[in-house]
Amino acid sequence: MNKPVLTLDDAKRIATAAATEARVNEWKVTIVIVDDGGHLLYLEREHDTRFGSVETATAKAHMAAALHIPTKVSEDAVMNGRLIHLALPGVIPAEGGVPLMRDGIVIGAIGISGVRSGQDGQIAAAGANAL
């Protein structure tokens, strides 16, 4: 059986869709795409985006790839009092990280940081939908 993979061309297409969503809304963000092992495949930071958003977007993408869940799941859990999510390794309870799926298999993830959590999530969803 051949395992599906996330290619650089896939990452560029995903990033373009995410960047378009951000630009339409005049949001400056960092876009990070990782492979299924959480390794950086693509990074784009809009001019004047805070440089701290690079690490945050990377952490969101890494968590989504590692746990196979959107980071919003942890954000919602913490907001509802399930504080154990704060103790889990590599968890960042803030929307904006989304696993990337092909044929029902996680092949990577996208992470967005730079604006409000829900806005990061909106951009990540636009990117993920391009796959």
Backbone atoms as SQL, in Angstrom:
CREATE TABLE atoms (id INTEGER PRIMARY KEY, chain TEXT, resi INTEGER, resn TEXT, atom TEXT, x REAL, y REAL, z REAL);
INSERT INTO atoms VALUES
  (1, 'A', 1, 'MET', 'N', 0.838, -1.182, 0.000),
  (2, 'A', 1, 'MET', 'CA', 0.000, 0.000, 0.000),
  (3, 'A', 1, 'MET', 'C', 0.881, 1.243, 0.000),
  (4, 'A', 2, 'ASN', 'N', 0.563, 2.178, -0.850),
  (5, 'A', 2, 'ASN', 'CA', 1.292, 3.439, -0.889),
  (6, 'A', 2, 'ASN', 'C', 0.642, 4.432, 0.050),
  (7, 'A', 3, 'LYS', 'N', 1.444, 4.988, 0.921),
  (8, 'A', 3, 'LYS', 'CA', 0.950, 5.974, 1.878),
  (9, 'A', 3, 'LYS', 'C', 0.902, 7.342, 1.198),
  (10, 'A', 4, 'PRO', 'N', -0.226, 8.052, 1.321),
  (11, 'A', 4, 'PRO', 'CA', -0.283, 9.391, 0.730),
  (12, 'A', 4, 'PRO', 'C', 0.666, 10.336, 1.467),
  (13, 'A', 5, 'VAL', 'N', 1.217, 11.274, 0.731),
  (14, 'A', 5, 'VAL', 'CA', 2.150, 12.235, 1.317),
  (15, 'A', 5, 'VAL', 'C', 1.750, 13.658, 0.944),
  (16, 'A', 6, 'LEU', 'N', 2.251, 14.588, 1.716),
  (17, 'A', 6, 'LEU', 'CA', 2.065, 16.009, 1.451),
  (18, 'A', 6, 'LEU', 'C', 3.282, 16.488, 0.676),
  (19, 'A', 7, 'THR', 'N', 3.071, 16.955, -0.537),
  (20, 'A', 7, 'THR', 'CA', 4.178, 17.422, -1.372),
  (21, 'A', 7, 'THR', 'C', 4.392, 18.917, -1.174),
  (22, 'A', 8, 'LEU', 'N', 5.528, 19.397, -1.639),
  (23, 'A', 8, 'LEU', 'CA', 5.795, 20.829, -1.589),
  (24, 'A', 8, 'LEU', 'C', 4.778, 21.589, -2.443),
  (25, 'A', 9, 'ASP', 'N', 4.395, 21.022, -3.580),
  (26, 'A', 9, 'ASP', 'CA', 3.364, 21.665, -4.403),
  (27, 'A', 9, 'ASP', 'C', 2.045, 21.764, -3.648),
  (28, 'A', 10, 'ASP', 'N', 1.676, 20.704, -2.910),
  (29, 'A', 10, 'ASP', 'CA', 0.481, 20.750, -2.069),
  (30, 'A', 10, 'ASP', 'C', 0.600, 21.888, -1.062),
  (31, 'A', 11, 'ALA', 'N', 1.745, 21.955, -0.399),
  (32, 'A', 11, 'ALA', 'CA', 1.961, 22.977, 0.635),
  (33, 'A', 11, 'ALA', 'C', 1.842, 24.381, 0.055),
  (34, 'A', 12, 'LYS', 'N', 2.386, 24.589, -1.110),
  (35, 'A', 12, 'LYS', 'CA', 2.306, 25.909, -1.752),
  (36, 'A', 12, 'LYS', 'C', 0.866, 26.256, -2.097),
  (37, 'A', 13, 'ARG', 'N', 0.097, 25.282, -2.585),
  (38, 'A', 13, 'ARG', 'CA', -1.310, 25.520, -2.925),
  (39, 'A', 13, 'ARG', 'C', -2.115, 25.840, -1.670),
  (40, 'A', 14, 'ILE', 'N', -1.872, 25.110, -0.596),
  (41, 'A', 14, 'ILE', 'CA', -2.545, 25.343, 0.681),
  (42, 'A', 14, 'ILE', 'C', -2.191, 26.731, 1.210),
  (43, 'A', 15, 'ALA', 'N', -0.911, 27.065, 1.172),
  (44, 'A', 15, 'ALA', 'CA', -0.450, 28.370, 1.659),
  (45, 'A', 15, 'ALA', 'C', -1.027, 29.511, 0.837),
  (46, 'A', 16, 'THR', 'N', -1.130, 29.331, -0.458),
  (47, 'A', 16, 'THR', 'CA', -1.702, 30.370, -1.314),
  (48, 'A', 16, 'THR', 'C', -3.161, 30.628, -0.945),
  (49, 'A', 17, 'ALA', 'N', -3.915, 29.569, -0.719),
  (50, 'A', 17, 'ALA', 'CA', -5.323, 29.732, -0.334),
  (51, 'A', 17, 'ALA', 'C', -5.429, 30.412, 1.027),
  (52, 'A', 18, 'ALA', 'N', -4.583, 30.026, 1.961),
  (53, 'A', 18, 'ALA', 'CA', -4.598, 30.644, 3.291),
  (54, 'A', 18, 'ALA', 'C', -4.198, 32.116, 3.202),
  (55, 'A', 19, 'ALA', 'N', -3.155, 32.404, 2.442),
  (56, 'A', 19, 'ALA', 'CA', -2.694, 33.792, 2.296),
  (57, 'A', 19, 'ALA', 'C', -3.751, 34.653, 1.625),
  (58, 'A', 20, 'THR', 'N', -4.465, 34.095, 0.677),
  (59, 'A', 20, 'THR', 'CA', -5.537, 34.835, 0.010),
  (60, 'A', 20, 'THR', 'C', -6.628, 35.199, 1.012),
  (61, 'A', 21, 'GLU', 'N', -7.018, 34.244, 1.851),
  (62, 'A', 21, 'GLU', 'CA', -8.032, 34.503, 2.883),
  (63, 'A', 21, 'GLU', 'C', -7.557, 35.597, 3.844),
  (64, 'A', 22, 'ALA', 'N', -6.308, 35.547, 4.208),
  (65, 'A', 22, 'ALA', 'CA', -5.763, 36.561, 5.113),
  (66, 'A', 22, 'ALA', 'C', -5.753, 37.937, 4.450),
  (67, 'A', 23, 'ARG', 'N', -5.303, 38.005, 3.208),
  (68, 'A', 23, 'ARG', 'CA', -5.220, 39.297, 2.509),
  (69, 'A', 23, 'ARG', 'C', -6.595, 39.916, 2.282),
  (70, 'A', 24, 'VAL', 'N', -7.573, 39.091, 1.909),
  (71, 'A', 24, 'VAL', 'CA', -8.937, 39.584, 1.687),
  (72, 'A', 24, 'VAL', 'C', -9.450, 40.291, 2.944),
  (73, 'A', 25, 'ASN', 'N', -9.070, 39.773, 4.097),
  (74, 'A', 25, 'ASN', 'CA', -9.517, 40.339, 5.374),
  (75, 'A', 25, 'ASN', 'C', -8.526, 41.340, 5.977),
  (76, 'A', 26, 'GLU', 'N', -7.447, 41.593, 5.237),
  (77, 'A', 26, 'GLU', 'CA', -6.394, 42.517, 5.686),
  (78, 'A', 26, 'GLU', 'C', -5.791, 42.088, 7.025),
  (79, 'A', 27, 'TRP', 'N', -5.555, 40.774, 7.155),
  (80, 'A', 27, 'TRP', 'CA', -4.944, 40.206, 8.351),
  (81, 'A', 27, 'TRP', 'C', -3.512, 39.806, 8.023),
  (82, 'A', 28, 'LYS', 'N', -2.588, 40.180, 8.873),
  (83, 'A', 28, 'LYS', 'CA', -1.184, 39.819, 8.694),
  (84, 'A', 28, 'LYS', 'C', -0.878, 38.625, 9.586),
  (85, 'A', 29, 'VAL', 'N', -0.454, 37.544, 8.960),
  (86, 'A', 29, 'VAL', 'CA', -0.251, 36.300, 9.698),
  (87, 'A', 29, 'VAL', 'C', 0.998, 35.569, 9.227),
  (88, 'A', 30, 'THR', 'N', 1.344, 34.574, 10.023),
  (89, 'A', 30, 'THR', 'CA', 2.350, 33.596, 9.635),
  (90, 'A', 30, 'THR', 'C', 1.627, 32.304, 9.295),
  (91, 'A', 31, 'ILE', 'N', 2.037, 31.685, 8.199),
  (92, 'A', 31, 'ILE', 'CA', 1.473, 30.421, 7.730),
  (93, 'A', 31, 'ILE', 'C', 2.568, 29.373, 7.799),
  (94, 'A', 32, 'VAL', 'N', 2.294, 28.281, 8.488),
  (95, 'A', 32, 'VAL', 'CA', 3.250, 27.184, 8.597),
  (96, 'A', 32, 'VAL', 'C', 2.565, 25.895, 8.157),
  (97, 'A', 33, 'ILE', 'N', 3.266, 25.127, 7.358),
  (98, 'A', 33, 'ILE', 'CA', 2.766, 23.819, 6.948),
  (99, 'A', 33, 'ILE', 'C', 3.844, 22.797, 7.282),
  (100, 'A', 34, 'VAL', 'N', 3.407, 21.730, 7.972),
  (101, 'A', 34, 'VAL', 'CA', 4.317, 20.651, 8.355),
  (102, 'A', 34, 'VAL', 'C', 3.866, 19.346, 7.712),
  (103, 'A', 35, 'ASP', 'N', 4.797, 18.399, 7.633),
  (104, 'A', 35, 'ASP', 'CA', 4.452, 17.079, 7.118),
  (105, 'A', 35, 'ASP', 'C', 3.851, 16.235, 8.237),
  (106, 'A', 36, 'ASP', 'N', 3.615, 14.965, 7.967),
  (107, 'A', 36, 'ASP', 'CA', 2.950, 14.107, 8.953),
  (108, 'A', 36, 'ASP', 'C', 3.820, 13.812, 10.171),
  (109, 'A', 37, 'GLY', 'N', 5.090, 14.120, 10.117),
  (110, 'A', 37, 'GLY', 'CA', 5.971, 13.976, 11.273),
  (111, 'A', 37, 'GLY', 'C', 6.156, 15.278, 12.033),
  (112, 'A', 38, 'GLY', 'N', 5.437, 16.316, 11.608),
  (113, 'A', 38, 'GLY', 'CA', 5.538, 17.613, 12.269),
  (114, 'A', 38, 'GLY', 'C', 6.731, 18.430, 11.820),
  (115, 'A', 39, 'HIS', 'N', 7.408, 18.015, 10.751),
  (116, 'A', 39, 'HIS', 'CA', 8.585, 18.722, 10.264),
  (117, 'A', 39, 'HIS', 'C', 8.187, 19.837, 9.299),
  (118, 'A', 40, 'LEU', 'N', 8.829, 20.964, 9.435),
  (119, 'A', 40, 'LEU', 'CA', 8.517, 22.142, 8.625),
  (120, 'A', 40, 'LEU', 'C', 8.688, 21.843, 7.142),
  (121, 'A', 41, 'LEU', 'N', 7.647, 22.142, 6.385),
  (122, 'A', 41, 'LEU', 'CA', 7.680, 21.992, 4.934),
  (123, 'A', 41, 'LEU', 'C', 7.584, 23.357, 4.256),
  (124, 'A', 42, 'TYR', 'N', 6.850, 24.291, 4.894),
  (125, 'A', 42, 'TYR', 'CA', 6.631, 25.608, 4.288),
  (126, 'A', 42, 'TYR', 'C', 6.363, 26.630, 5.387),
  (127, 'A', 43, 'LEU', 'N', 6.937, 27.822, 5.228),
  (128, 'A', 43, 'LEU', 'CA', 6.692, 28.917, 6.160),
  (129, 'A', 43, 'LEU', 'C', 6.602, 30.216, 5.376),
  (130, 'A', 44, 'GLU', 'N', 5.588, 31.011, 5.699),
  (131, 'A', 44, 'GLU', 'CA', 5.408, 32.322, 5.079),
  (132, 'A', 44, 'GLU', 'C', 4.955, 33.291, 6.161),
  (133, 'A', 45, 'ARG', 'N', 5.681, 34.402, 6.300),
  (134, 'A', 45, 'ARG', 'CA', 5.296, 35.420, 7.290),
  (135, 'A', 45, 'ARG', 'C', 5.104, 36.742, 6.571),
  (136, 'A', 46, 'GLU', 'N', 3.887, 37.271, 6.684),
  (137, 'A', 46, 'GLU', 'CA', 3.556, 38.565, 6.083),
  (138, 'A', 46, 'GLU', 'C', 4.417, 39.651, 6.722),
  (139, 'A', 47, 'HIS', 'N', 4.833, 40.602, 5.917),
  (140, 'A', 47, 'HIS', 'CA', 5.617, 41.730, 6.418),
  (141, 'A', 47, 'HIS', 'C', 4.884, 42.395, 7.591),
  (142, 'A', 48, 'ASP', 'N', 5.610, 42.732, 8.609),
  (143, 'A', 48, 'ASP', 'CA', 5.095, 43.391, 9.817),
  (144, 'A', 48, 'ASP', 'C', 4.294, 42.467, 10.735),
  (145, 'A', 49, 'THR', 'N', 4.253, 41.178, 10.439),
  (146, 'A', 49, 'THR', 'CA', 3.640, 40.246, 11.388),
  (147, 'A', 49, 'THR', 'C', 4.645, 40.040, 12.515),
  (148, 'A', 50, 'ARG', 'N', 4.154, 40.009, 13.749),
  (149, 'A', 50, 'ARG', 'CA', 5.060, 39.814, 14.886),
  (150, 'A', 50, 'ARG', 'C', 5.845, 38.521, 14.714),
  (151, 'A', 51, 'PHE', 'N', 7.154, 38.583, 14.975),
  (152, 'A', 51, 'PHE', 'CA', 7.980, 37.398, 14.750),
  (153, 'A', 51, 'PHE', 'C', 7.644, 36.264, 15.720),
  (154, 'A', 52, 'GLY', 'N', 7.007, 36.575, 16.848),
  (155, 'A', 52, 'GLY', 'CA', 6.574, 35.529, 17.773),
  (156, 'A', 52, 'GLY', 'C', 5.525, 34.614, 17.179),
  (157, 'A', 53, 'SER', 'N', 4.857, 35.090, 16.136),
  (158, 'A', 53, 'SER', 'CA', 3.826, 34.258, 15.513),
  (159, 'A', 53, 'SER', 'C', 4.428, 33.079, 14.753),
  (160, 'A', 54, 'VAL', 'N', 5.713, 33.144, 14.440),
  (161, 'A', 54, 'VAL', 'CA', 6.356, 32.016, 13.750),
  (162, 'A', 54, 'VAL', 'C', 6.331, 30.780, 14.651),
  (163, 'A', 55, 'GLU', 'N', 6.771, 30.935, 15.892),
  (164, 'A', 55, 'GLU', 'CA', 6.783, 29.796, 16.807),
  (165, 'A', 55, 'GLU', 'C', 5.375, 29.327, 17.148),
  (166, 'A', 56, 'THR', 'N', 4.441, 30.276, 17.281),
  (167, 'A', 56, 'THR', 'CA', 3.069, 29.902, 17.613),
  (168, 'A', 56, 'THR', 'C', 2.418, 29.125, 16.473),
  (169, 'A', 57, 'ALA', 'N', 2.572, 29.606, 15.243),
  (170, 'A', 57, 'ALA', 'CA', 2.006, 28.900, 14.086),
  (171, 'A', 57, 'ALA', 'C', 2.635, 27.517, 13.934),
  (172, 'A', 58, 'THR', 'N', 3.931, 27.431, 14.183),
  (173, 'A', 58, 'THR', 'CA', 4.622, 26.148, 14.096),
  (174, 'A', 58, 'THR', 'C', 4.092, 25.184, 15.154),
  (175, 'A', 59, 'ALA', 'N', 3.899, 25.677, 16.371),
  (176, 'A', 59, 'ALA', 'CA', 3.370, 24.837, 17.447),
  (177, 'A', 59, 'ALA', 'C', 1.957, 24.354, 17.124),
  (178, 'A', 60, 'LYS', 'N', 1.134, 25.224, 16.549),
  (179, 'A', 60, 'LYS', 'CA', -0.223, 24.835, 16.177),
  (180, 'A', 60, 'LYS', 'C', -0.204, 23.735, 15.116),
  (181, 'A', 61, 'ALA', 'N', 0.630, 23.920, 14.091),
  (182, 'A', 61, 'ALA', 'CA', 0.716, 22.913, 13.031),
  (183, 'A', 61, 'ALA', 'C', 1.250, 21.593, 13.582),
  (184, 'A', 62, 'HIS', 'N', 2.267, 21.672, 14.411),
  (185, 'A', 62, 'HIS', 'CA', 2.858, 20.458, 14.980),
  (186, 'A', 62, 'HIS', 'C', 1.834, 19.688, 15.809),
  (187, 'A', 63, 'MET', 'N', 1.084, 20.402, 16.653),
  (188, 'A', 63, 'MET', 'CA', 0.073, 19.744, 17.482),
  (189, 'A', 63, 'MET', 'C', -0.997, 19.073, 16.623),
  (190, 'A', 64, 'ALA', 'N', -1.480, 19.787, 15.599),
  (191, 'A', 64, 'ALA', 'CA', -2.529, 19.225, 14.740),
  (192, 'A', 64, 'ALA', 'C', -2.047, 17.969, 14.023),
  (193, 'A', 65, 'ALA', 'N', -0.785, 17.962, 13.607),
  (194, 'A', 65, 'ALA', 'CA', -0.232, 16.783, 12.935),
  (195, 'A', 65, 'ALA', 'C', -0.011, 15.647, 13.926),
  (196, 'A', 66, 'ALA', 'N', 0.494, 15.964, 15.104),
  (197, 'A', 66, 'ALA', 'CA', 0.832, 14.928, 16.094),
  (198, 'A', 66, 'ALA', 'C', -0.397, 14.256, 16.689),
  (199, 'A', 67, 'LEU', 'N', -1.422, 15.048, 16.978),
  (200, 'A', 67, 'LEU', 'CA', -2.603, 14.518, 17.656),
  (201, 'A', 67, 'LEU', 'C', -3.777, 14.240, 16.717),
  (202, 'A', 68, 'HIS', 'N', -3.621, 14.629, 15.458),
  (203, 'A', 68, 'HIS', 'CA', -4.656, 14.389, 14.440),
  (204, 'A', 68, 'HIS', 'C', -5.966, 15.097, 14.780),
  (205, 'A', 69, 'ILE', 'N', -5.876, 16.230, 15.435),
  (206, 'A', 69, 'ILE', 'CA', -7.072, 17.019, 15.766),
  (207, 'A', 69, 'ILE', 'C', -6.775, 18.502, 15.544),
  (208, 'A', 70, 'PRO', 'N', -7.807, 19.273, 15.239),
  (209, 'A', 70, 'PRO', 'CA', -7.616, 20.721, 15.166),
  (210, 'A', 70, 'PRO', 'C', -7.283, 21.282, 16.558),
  (211, 'A', 71, 'THR', 'N', -6.489, 22.321, 16.600),
  (212, 'A', 71, 'THR', 'CA', -6.147, 22.939, 17.884),
  (213, 'A', 71, 'THR', 'C', -7.374, 23.520, 18.566),
  (214, 'A', 72, 'LYS', 'N', -8.422, 23.790, 17.802),
  (215, 'A', 72, 'LYS', 'CA', -9.660, 24.309, 18.393),
  (216, 'A', 72, 'LYS', 'C', -10.254, 23.313, 19.391),
  (217, 'A', 73, 'VAL', 'N', -10.029, 22.028, 19.197),
  (218, 'A', 73, 'VAL', 'CA', -10.522, 21.016, 20.137),
  (219, 'A', 73, 'VAL', 'C', -9.947, 21.281, 21.525),
  (220, 'A', 74, 'SER', 'N', -8.655, 21.564, 21.594),
  (221, 'A', 74, 'SER', 'CA', -8.030, 21.856, 22.888),
  (222, 'A', 74, 'SER', 'C', -8.460, 23.217, 23.420),
  (223, 'A', 75, 'GLU', 'N', -8.602, 24.195, 22.540),
  (224, 'A', 75, 'GLU', 'CA', -9.072, 25.501, 22.983),
  (225, 'A', 75, 'GLU', 'C', -10.454, 25.371, 23.628),
  (226, 'A', 76, 'ASP', 'N', -11.355, 24.662, 22.954),
  (227, 'A', 76, 'ASP', 'CA', -12.702, 24.474, 23.499),
  (228, 'A', 76, 'ASP', 'C', -12.668, 23.708, 24.814),
  (229, 'A', 77, 'ALA', 'N', -11.819, 22.690, 24.897),
  (230, 'A', 77, 'ALA', 'CA', -11.724, 21.900, 26.127),
  (231, 'A', 77, 'ALA', 'C', -11.273, 22.774, 27.298),
  (232, 'A', 78, 'VAL', 'N', -10.250, 23.587, 27.083),
  (233, 'A', 78, 'VAL', 'CA', -9.749, 24.464, 28.150),
  (234, 'A', 78, 'VAL', 'C', -10.807, 25.496, 28.525),
  (235, 'A', 79, 'MET', 'N', -11.473, 26.059, 27.538),
  (236, 'A', 79, 'MET', 'CA', -12.512, 27.059, 27.812),
  (237, 'A', 79, 'MET', 'C', -13.670, 26.449, 28.607),
  (238, 'A', 80, 'ASN', 'N', -13.862, 25.139, 28.478),
  (239, 'A', 80, 'ASN', 'CA', -14.922, 24.441, 29.209),
  (240, 'A', 80, 'ASN', 'C', -14.415, 23.797, 30.502),
  (241, 'A', 81, 'GLY', 'N', -13.210, 24.178, 30.935),
  (242, 'A', 81, 'GLY', 'CA', -12.700, 23.734, 32.216),
  (243, 'A', 81, 'GLY', 'C', -11.877, 22.462, 32.212),
  (244, 'A', 82, 'ARG', 'N', -11.639, 21.880, 31.066),
  (245, 'A', 82, 'ARG', 'CA', -10.826, 20.654, 30.989),
  (246, 'A', 82, 'ARG', 'C', -9.351, 21.045, 30.903),
  (247, 'A', 83, 'LEU', 'N', -8.814, 21.456, 32.033),
  (248, 'A', 83, 'LEU', 'CA', -7.469, 22.019, 32.088),
  (249, 'A', 83, 'LEU', 'C', -6.371, 20.998, 31.858),
  (250, 'A', 84, 'ILE', 'N', -6.690, 19.718, 31.832),
  (251, 'A', 84, 'ILE', 'CA', -5.686, 18.698, 31.548),
  (252, 'A', 84, 'ILE', 'C', -5.013, 18.963, 30.206),
  (253, 'A', 85, 'HIS', 'N', -5.723, 19.609, 29.294),
  (254, 'A', 85, 'HIS', 'CA', -5.136, 19.924, 27.984),
  (255, 'A', 85, 'HIS', 'C', -3.913, 20.818, 28.119),
  (256, 'A', 86, 'LEU', 'N', -3.847, 21.606, 29.188),
  (257, 'A', 86, 'LEU', 'CA', -2.691, 22.477, 29.394),
  (258, 'A', 86, 'LEU', 'C', -1.452, 21.690, 29.796),
  (259, 'A', 87, 'ALA', 'N', -1.640, 20.471, 30.277),
  (260, 'A', 87, 'ALA', 'CA', -0.523, 19.646, 30.731),
  (261, 'A', 87, 'ALA', 'C', -0.047, 18.652, 29.678),
  (262, 'A', 88, 'LEU', 'N', -0.776, 18.518, 28.578),
  (263, 'A', 88, 'LEU', 'CA', -0.392, 17.562, 27.545),
  (264, 'A', 88, 'LEU', 'C', 0.786, 18.101, 26.747),
  (265, 'A', 89, 'PRO', 'N', 1.783, 17.269, 26.465),
  (266, 'A', 89, 'PRO', 'CA', 2.966, 17.729, 25.739),
  (267, 'A', 89, 'PRO', 'C', 2.620, 18.267, 24.354),
  (268, 'A', 90, 'GLY', 'N', 3.128, 19.431, 24.050),
  (269, 'A', 90, 'GLY', 'CA', 2.976, 20.000, 22.716),
  (270, 'A', 90, 'GLY', 'C', 1.619, 20.573, 22.387),
  (271, 'A', 91, 'VAL', 'N', 0.731, 20.636, 23.368),
  (272, 'A', 91, 'VAL', 'CA', -0.613, 21.147, 23.100),
  (273, 'A', 91, 'VAL', 'C', -0.620, 22.667, 23.201),
  (274, 'A', 92, 'ILE', 'N', -1.223, 23.290, 22.222),
  (275, 'A', 92, 'ILE', 'CA', -1.432, 24.733, 22.254),
  (276, 'A', 92, 'ILE', 'C', -2.932, 24.952, 22.088),
  (277, 'A', 93, 'PRO', 'N', -3.601, 25.355, 23.159),
  (278, 'A', 93, 'PRO', 'CA', -5.063, 25.465, 23.120),
  (279, 'A', 93, 'PRO', 'C', -5.531, 26.779, 22.502),
  (280, 'A', 94, 'ALA', 'N', -5.261, 26.928, 21.218),
  (281, 'A', 94, 'ALA', 'CA', -5.679, 28.124, 20.487),
  (282, 'A', 94, 'ALA', 'C', -5.990, 27.715, 19.057),
  (283, 'A', 95, 'GLU', 'N', -7.117, 28.148, 18.571),
  (284, 'A', 95, 'GLU', 'CA', -7.546, 27.804, 17.212),
  (285, 'A', 95, 'GLU', 'C', -6.523, 28.289, 16.197),
  (286, 'A', 96, 'GLY', 'N', -6.408, 27.556, 15.107),
  (287, 'A', 96, 'GLY', 'CA', -5.503, 27.957, 14.032),
  (288, 'A', 96, 'GLY', 'C', -4.631, 26.829, 13.524),
  (289, 'A', 97, 'GLY', 'N', -4.715, 25.648, 14.133),
  (290, 'A', 97, 'GLY', 'CA', -3.992, 24.480, 13.642),
  (291, 'A', 97, 'GLY', 'C', -4.983, 23.445, 13.161),
  (292, 'A', 98, 'VAL', 'N', -4.787, 22.937, 11.937),
  (293, 'A', 98, 'VAL', 'CA', -5.720, 21.990, 11.341),
  (294, 'A', 98, 'VAL', 'C', -4.944, 20.860, 10.663),
  (295, 'A', 99, 'PRO', 'N', -5.299, 19.605, 10.965),
  (296, 'A', 99, 'PRO', 'CA', -4.657, 18.497, 10.254),
  (297, 'A', 99, 'PRO', 'C', -5.024, 18.531, 8.770),
  (298, 'A', 100, 'LEU', 'N', -4.116, 18.081, 7.943),
  (299, 'A', 100, 'LEU', 'CA', -4.350, 17.977, 6.507),
  (300, 'A', 100, 'LEU', 'C', -4.521, 16.495, 6.186),
  (301, 'A', 101, 'MET', 'N', -5.630, 16.176, 5.527),
  (302, 'A', 101, 'MET', 'CA', -5.995, 14.783, 5.281),
  (303, 'A', 101, 'MET', 'C', -6.021, 14.473, 3.780),
  (304, 'A', 102, 'ARG', 'N', -5.596, 13.261, 3.472),
  (305, 'A', 102, 'ARG', 'CA', -5.754, 12.730, 2.117),
  (306, 'A', 102, 'ARG', 'C', -6.151, 11.271, 2.267),
  (307, 'A', 103, 'ASP', 'N', -7.251, 10.895, 1.651),
  (308, 'A', 103, 'ASP', 'CA', -7.752, 9.516, 1.733),
  (309, 'A', 103, 'ASP', 'C', -7.934, 9.064, 3.179),
  (310, 'A', 104, 'GLY', 'N', -8.380, 9.985, 4.045),
  (311, 'A', 104, 'GLY', 'CA', -8.640, 9.662, 5.437),
  (312, 'A', 104, 'GLY', 'C', -7.401, 9.527, 6.311),
  (313, 'A', 105, 'ILE', 'N', -6.246, 9.900, 5.768),
  (314, 'A', 105, 'ILE', 'CA', -4.980, 9.786, 6.492),
  (315, 'A', 105, 'ILE', 'C', -4.388, 11.173, 6.692),
  (316, 'A', 106, 'VAL', 'N', -3.896, 11.444, 7.912),
  (317, 'A', 106, 'VAL', 'CA', -3.238, 12.730, 8.180),
  (318, 'A', 106, 'VAL', 'C', -1.886, 12.729, 7.475),
  (319, 'A', 107, 'ILE', 'N', -1.701, 13.711, 6.590),
  (320, 'A', 107, 'ILE', 'CA', -0.447, 13.820, 5.835),
  (321, 'A', 107, 'ILE', 'C', 0.349, 15.054, 6.234),
  (322, 'A', 108, 'GLY', 'N', -0.185, 15.824, 7.177),
  (323, 'A', 108, 'GLY', 'CA', 0.491, 17.030, 7.633),
  (324, 'A', 108, 'GLY', 'C', -0.501, 17.921, 8.342),
  (325, 'A', 109, 'ALA', 'N', -0.131, 19.190, 8.470),
  (326, 'A', 109, 'ALA', 'CA', -1.020, 20.144, 9.129),
  (327, 'A', 109, 'ALA', 'C', -0.623, 21.556, 8.749),
  (328, 'A', 110, 'ILE', 'N', -1.579, 22.457, 8.929),
  (329, 'A', 110, 'ILE', 'CA', -1.348, 23.883, 8.729),
  (330, 'A', 110, 'ILE', 'C', -1.526, 24.580, 10.068),
  (331, 'A', 111, 'GLY', 'N', -0.688, 25.564, 10.322),
  (332, 'A', 111, 'GLY', 'CA', -0.803, 26.385, 11.515),
  (333, 'A', 111, 'GLY', 'C', -0.765, 27.850, 11.133),
  (334, 'A', 112, 'ILE', 'N', -1.646, 28.622, 11.733),
  (335, 'A', 112, 'ILE', 'CA', -1.738, 30.063, 11.458),
  (336, 'A', 112, 'ILE', 'C', -1.638, 30.815, 12.771),
  (337, 'A', 113, 'SER', 'N', -0.920, 31.928, 12.764),
  (338, 'A', 113, 'SER', 'CA', -0.867, 32.804, 13.932),
  (339, 'A', 113, 'SER', 'C', -0.656, 34.233, 13.468),
  (340, 'A', 114, 'GLY', 'N', -1.269, 35.154, 14.211),
  (341, 'A', 114, 'GLY', 'CA', -1.063, 36.566, 13.909),
  (342, 'A', 114, 'GLY', 'C', -2.265, 37.436, 14.192),
  (343, 'A', 115, 'VAL', 'N', -3.449, 36.831, 14.197),
  (344, 'A', 115, 'VAL', 'CA', -4.670, 37.582, 14.500),
  (345, 'A', 115, 'VAL', 'C', -5.417, 36.838, 15.604),
  (346, 'A', 116, 'ARG', 'N', -6.673, 37.136, 15.799),
  (347, 'A', 116, 'ARG', 'CA', -7.447, 36.458, 16.844),
  (348, 'A', 116, 'ARG', 'C', -7.615, 34.985, 16.518),
  (349, 'A', 117, 'SER', 'N', -7.801, 34.204, 17.558),
  (350, 'A', 117, 'SER', 'CA', -7.874, 32.755, 17.431),
  (351, 'A', 117, 'SER', 'C', -8.865, 32.305, 16.357),
  (352, 'A', 118, 'GLY', 'N', -10.080, 32.816, 16.384),
  (353, 'A', 118, 'GLY', 'CA', -11.086, 32.436, 15.394),
  (354, 'A', 118, 'GLY', 'C', -10.695, 32.826, 13.979),
  (355, 'A', 119, 'GLN', 'N', -10.016, 33.963, 13.860),
  (356, 'A', 119, 'GLN', 'CA', -9.542, 34.411, 12.545),
  (357, 'A', 119, 'GLN', 'C', -8.421, 33.501, 12.049),
  (358, 'A', 120, 'ASP', 'N', -7.511, 33.122, 12.953),
  (359, 'A', 120, 'ASP', 'CA', -6.473, 32.152, 12.592),
  (360, 'A', 120, 'ASP', 'C', -7.131, 30.866, 12.085),
  (361, 'A', 121, 'GLY', 'N', -8.170, 30.423, 12.775),
  (362, 'A', 121, 'GLY', 'CA', -8.882, 29.211, 12.379),
  (363, 'A', 121, 'GLY', 'C', -9.536, 29.344, 11.008),
  (364, 'A', 122, 'GLN', 'N', -10.100, 30.505, 10.743),
  (365, 'A', 122, 'GLN', 'CA', -10.732, 30.760, 9.441),
  (366, 'A', 122, 'GLN', 'C', -9.706, 30.657, 8.315),
  (367, 'A', 123, 'ILE', 'N', -8.541, 31.213, 8.540),
  (368, 'A', 123, 'ILE', 'CA', -7.469, 31.173, 7.529),
  (369, 'A', 123, 'ILE', 'C', -6.972, 29.741, 7.348),
  (370, 'A', 124, 'ALA', 'N', -6.781, 29.039, 8.473),
  (371, 'A', 124, 'ALA', 'CA', -6.313, 27.639, 8.387),
  (372, 'A', 124, 'ALA', 'C', -7.314, 26.775, 7.634),
  (373, 'A', 125, 'ALA', 'N', -8.598, 26.990, 7.889),
  (374, 'A', 125, 'ALA', 'CA', -9.637, 26.215, 7.187),
  (375, 'A', 125, 'ALA', 'C', -9.589, 26.483, 5.684),
  (376, 'A', 126, 'ALA', 'N', -9.395, 27.742, 5.310),
  (377, 'A', 126, 'ALA', 'CA', -9.310, 28.086, 3.882),
  (378, 'A', 126, 'ALA', 'C', -8.133, 27.369, 3.238),
  (379, 'A', 127, 'GLY', 'N', -7.021, 27.311, 3.954),
  (380, 'A', 127, 'GLY', 'CA', -5.859, 26.599, 3.434),
  (381, 'A', 127, 'GLY', 'C', -6.126, 25.105, 3.313),
  (382, 'A', 128, 'ALA', 'N', -6.642, 24.514, 4.371),
  (383, 'A', 128, 'ALA', 'CA', -6.909, 23.074, 4.390),
  (384, 'A', 128, 'ALA', 'C', -7.899, 22.691, 3.300),
  (385, 'A', 129, 'ASN', 'N', -8.865, 23.539, 3.040),
  (386, 'A', 129, 'ASN', 'CA', -9.869, 23.241, 2.004),
  (387, 'A', 129, 'ASN', 'C', -9.275, 23.232, 0.604),
  (388, 'A', 130, 'ALA', 'N', -8.107, 23.836, 0.427),
  (389, 'A', 130, 'ALA', 'CA', -7.462, 23.849, -0.880),
  (390, 'A', 130, 'ALA', 'C', -6.824, 22.507, -1.212),
  (391, 'A', 131, 'LEU', 'N', -6.648, 21.658, -0.200),
  (392, 'A', 131, 'LEU', 'CA', -6.036, 20.354, -0.440),
  (393, 'A', 131, 'LEU', 'C', -7.052, 19.446, -1.101);
